[in-house]
Amino acid sequence: MEWIIVIGLILFGLGLLIVEILFVPGTTVVGIAGFLFEIGGIYLSYDYFGTFTGNSVLIVTFIISITIIIVTFKAGLWQKLSLKEENTAKVNEGSLKELNVGDEGITLSSLKPIGKALFHDNEFEVRTDGEFLYNNVKVVIKKIQENKIIVEPI
C-alpha cells in the first residue's frame, strides 16, 4: 500500500509538471503543485522504506523529471501547440464609412463602457465616455475617432 501512495504522488506530480510545461507555461500553481507532490512522494519513500530506497526514488524521480523537460523541449512540442497565426484585424476596420455623427442605433449588449450596438442593421463595437448603459438602450453617435465609435444615450 505504501508503494502505491509513493508512486501515485510522484506520478501525479510528474503529470502536473507535464501539464505546466505544455499547457500552462510559466511558474504557476500547477508547476509548484507538481513539484510539491513529487517532494511528498520522495519524502514518504524515505519515511516508509529508509534511506537507500529513498535515495533511489529521489534519483529516479529526478532523472525522469529532467528527461521529460528535455524531451518536451527537443521534440518541439511548444511549436506544435503554439498559435502561429497573427490577428492583424482592427475593431470596426473599414466599416465606418456608412456611419455619421448623429446616427441613431440601439445597444445589443450592456456598455461598460464598451459593448456592441446596432446601426443601419450592422453590429459595431461602441463605447461611452465612461458611463454604463444597459442592453436595448437607444443611443446616438457622439463622435467617431479612427475606429472608435463614441455614443451617448438618447
C-alpha positions as a Markdown table, in Angstrom:
| # | Residue | x | y | z |
|---|---|---|---|---|
| 1 | Met | 0.0 | 0.0 | 0.0 |
| 2 | Glu | 2.9 | 2.4 | 0.8 |
| 3 | Trp | 4.3 | 1.9 | -2.7 |
| 4 | Ile | 1.0 | 2.8 | -4.3 |
| 5 | Ile | 1.0 | 6.1 | -2.3 |
| 6 | Val | 4.6 | 6.9 | -3.1 |
| 7 | Ile | 4.3 | 6.1 | -6.8 |
| 8 | Gly | 0.9 | 7.8 | -7.1 |
| 9 | Leu | 2.2 | 11.0 | -5.6 |
| 10 | Ile | 5.2 | 11.1 | -7.8 |
| 11 | Leu | 3.3 | 10.2 | -11.0 |
| 12 | Phe | 0.7 | 12.8 | -10.2 |
| 13 | Gly | 3.4 | 15.4 | -9.6 |
| 14 | Leu | 5.1 | 14.4 | -12.9 |
| 15 | Gly | 1.7 | 14.8 | -14.6 |
| 16 | Leu | 1.2 | 18.2 | -13.2 |
| 17 | Leu | 4.7 | 19.2 | -14.4 |
| 18 | Ile | 3.9 | 18.0 | -17.9 |
| 19 | Val | 0.7 | 20.0 | -17.8 |
| 20 | Glu | 2.7 | 23.0 | -16.7 |
| 21 | Ile | 5.2 | 22.7 | -19.4 |
| 22 | Leu | 2.8 | 22.0 | -22.3 |
| 23 | Phe | -0.4 | 23.9 | -21.4 |
| 24 | Val | 0.2 | 26.4 | -18.6 |
| 25 | Pro | 3.7 | 27.9 | -19.3 |
| 26 | Gly | 5.4 | 29.9 | -16.6 |
| 27 | Thr | 5.9 | 29.3 | -12.9 |
| 28 | Thr | 2.3 | 28.9 | -11.8 |
| 29 | Val | 0.4 | 27.0 | -9.2 |
| 30 | Val | 0.2 | 23.9 | -11.4 |
| 31 | Gly | 4.0 | 23.5 | -11.6 |
| 32 | Ile | 4.5 | 24.3 | -8.0 |
| 33 | Ala | 1.9 | 21.8 | -7.0 |
| 34 | Gly | 3.5 | 19.1 | -9.2 |
| 35 | Phe | 6.9 | 19.8 | -7.6 |
| 36 | Leu | 5.3 | 19.6 | -4.1 |
| 37 | Phe | 3.6 | 16.2 | -5.0 |
| 38 | Glu | 6.9 | 14.9 | -6.2 |
| 39 | Ile | 8.6 | 16.1 | -3.0 |
| 40 | Gly | 5.8 | 14.5 | -0.9 |
| 41 | Gly | 6.3 | 11.1 | -2.7 |
| 42 | Ile | 10.0 | 11.3 | -2.2 |
| 43 | Tyr | 9.6 | 12.2 | 1.5 |
| 44 | Leu | 7.2 | 9.3 | 2.1 |
| 45 | Ser | 9.6 | 6.9 | 0.3 |
| 46 | Tyr | 12.3 | 7.9 | 2.9 |
| 47 | Asp | 9.8 | 7.6 | 5.7 |
| 48 | Tyr | 8.3 | 4.2 | 4.7 |
| 49 | Phe | 11.3 | 2.4 | 3.2 |
| 50 | Gly | 14.5 | 4.0 | 4.6 |
| 51 | Thr | 17.5 | 5.9 | 3.3 |
| 52 | Phe | 18.6 | 3.6 | 0.5 |
| 53 | Thr | 15.2 | 3.3 | -1.1 |
| 54 | Gly | 14.5 | 7.0 | -0.5 |
| 55 | Asn | 17.7 | 7.9 | -2.3 |
| 56 | Ser | 16.9 | 5.6 | -5.2 |
| 57 | Val | 13.4 | 7.1 | -5.5 |
| 58 | Leu | 14.9 | 10.6 | -5.4 |
| 59 | Ile | 17.4 | 9.8 | -8.1 |
| 60 | Val | 14.9 | 8.1 | -10.4 |
| 61 | Thr | 12.3 | 10.9 | -9.9 |
| 62 | Phe | 15.0 | 13.5 | -10.7 |
| 63 | Ile | 16.1 | 11.7 | -13.8 |
| 64 | Ile | 12.6 | 11.2 | -15.1 |
| 65 | Ser | 11.7 | 14.8 | -14.4 |
| 66 | Ile | 14.7 | 16.2 | -16.3 |
| 67 | Thr | 14.1 | 13.7 | -19.1 |
| 68 | Ile | 10.5 | 14.9 | -19.5 |
| 69 | Ile | 11.6 | 18.5 | -19.6 |
| 70 | Ile | 14.4 | 17.8 | -22.2 |
| 71 | Val | 12.2 | 15.6 | -24.4 |
| 72 | Thr | 9.3 | 18.2 | -24.5 |
| 73 | Phe | 11.7 | 21.0 | -25.5 |
| 74 | Lys | 13.7 | 18.9 | -28.0 |
| 75 | Ala | 10.6 | 17.4 | -29.6 |
| 76 | Gly | 9.3 | 20.9 | -30.4 |
| 77 | Leu | 6.0 | 20.4 | -28.6 |
| 78 | Trp | 6.0 | 24.1 | -27.9 |
| 79 | Gln | 5.9 | 24.8 | -31.6 |
| 80 | Lys | 3.2 | 22.1 | -32.3 |
| 81 | Leu | 0.9 | 23.5 | -29.6 |
| 82 | Ser | 1.5 | 27.2 | -30.1 |
| 83 | Leu | -0.6 | 29.6 | -32.2 |
| 84 | Lys | 1.1 | 30.5 | -35.4 |
| 85 | Glu | -1.4 | 33.0 | -36.9 |
| 86 | Glu | -1.3 | 36.6 | -36.1 |
| 87 | Asn | -4.5 | 38.6 | -35.7 |
| 88 | Thr | -4.0 | 41.9 | -37.6 |
| 89 | Ala | -7.6 | 42.9 | -37.8 |
| 90 | Lys | -8.8 | 46.0 | -36.0 |
| 91 | Val | -12.2 | 46.7 | -34.5 |
| 92 | Asn | -14.7 | 48.3 | -36.9 |
| 93 | Glu | -12.0 | 48.5 | -39.6 |
| 94 | Gly | -13.3 | 49.6 | -42.9 |
| 95 | Ser | -16.9 | 49.6 | -41.8 |
| 96 | Leu | -17.3 | 53.1 | -40.5 |
| 97 | Lys | -18.0 | 54.6 | -43.9 |
| 98 | Glu | -21.7 | 54.2 | -43.6 |
| 99 | Leu | -21.8 | 55.8 | -40.1 |
| 100 | Asn | -22.1 | 59.5 | -39.3 |
| 101 | Val | -22.2 | 61.6 | -36.2 |
| 102 | Gly | -25.9 | 61.8 | -35.1 |
| 103 | Asp | -26.9 | 58.4 | -36.4 |
| 104 | Glu | -29.2 | 56.5 | -34.0 |
| 105 | Gly | -28.9 | 52.9 | -33.0 |
| 106 | Ile | -29.6 | 50.5 | -30.2 |
| 107 | Thr | -27.3 | 48.7 | -27.8 |
| 108 | Leu | -27.1 | 44.9 | -28.3 |
| 109 | Ser | -25.2 | 44.4 | -25.1 |
| 110 | Ser | -24.5 | 46.5 | -22.0 |
| 111 | Leu | -21.9 | 49.1 | -22.5 |
| 112 | Lys | -19.4 | 49.0 | -19.6 |
| 113 | Pro | -18.2 | 51.4 | -21.2 |
| 114 | Ile | -17.5 | 49.2 | -24.3 |
| 115 | Gly | -20.0 | 46.9 | -25.9 |
| 116 | Lys | -22.0 | 46.2 | -29.1 |
| 117 | Ala | -24.6 | 48.4 | -30.8 |
| 118 | Leu | -26.7 | 48.1 | -34.0 |
| 119 | Phe | -26.6 | 50.9 | -36.6 |
| 120 | His | -28.1 | 50.5 | -40.1 |
| 121 | Asp | -28.7 | 46.7 | -39.5 |
| 122 | Asn | -24.9 | 46.2 | -38.8 |
| 123 | Glu | -23.3 | 45.4 | -35.5 |
| 124 | Phe | -20.5 | 47.7 | -34.3 |
| 125 | Glu | -18.3 | 47.9 | -31.2 |
| 126 | Val | -19.0 | 51.2 | -29.5 |
| 127 | Arg | -18.0 | 52.9 | -26.3 |
| 128 | Thr | -19.4 | 55.6 | -24.0 |
| 129 | Asp | -17.5 | 58.4 | -22.3 |
| 130 | Gly | -17.3 | 56.2 | -19.2 |
| 131 | Glu | -21.0 | 55.7 | -18.3 |
| 132 | Phe | -22.7 | 52.4 | -18.0 |
| 133 | Leu | -25.6 | 51.6 | -20.4 |
| 134 | Tyr | -27.9 | 48.6 | -20.4 |
| 135 | Asn | -28.9 | 46.4 | -23.2 |
| 136 | Asn | -31.6 | 47.7 | -25.7 |
| 137 | Val | -31.0 | 51.4 | -25.0 |
| 138 | Lys | -31.3 | 53.9 | -27.8 |
| 139 | Val | -28.0 | 55.6 | -28.5 |
| 140 | Val | -26.7 | 58.3 | -30.8 |
| 141 | Ile | -23.2 | 58.6 | -32.3 |
| 142 | Lys | -21.5 | 61.5 | -30.5 |
| 143 | Lys | -18.2 | 61.2 | -32.4 |
| 144 | Ile | -16.1 | 58.9 | -34.5 |
| 145 | Gln | -12.3 | 58.8 | -33.9 |
| 146 | Glu | -10.3 | 56.5 | -36.1 |
| 147 | Asn | -12.0 | 53.1 | -35.4 |
| 148 | Lys | -13.7 | 54.2 | -32.2 |
| 149 | Ile | -17.4 | 55.0 | -32.1 |
| 150 | Ile | -18.4 | 57.1 | -29.1 |
| 151 | Val | -22.1 | 57.0 | -28.3 |
| 152 | Glu | -24.4 | 58.6 | -25.7 |
| 153 | Pro | -27.9 | 57.6 | -24.7 |
| 154 | Ile | -30.9 | 59.4 | -26.3 |
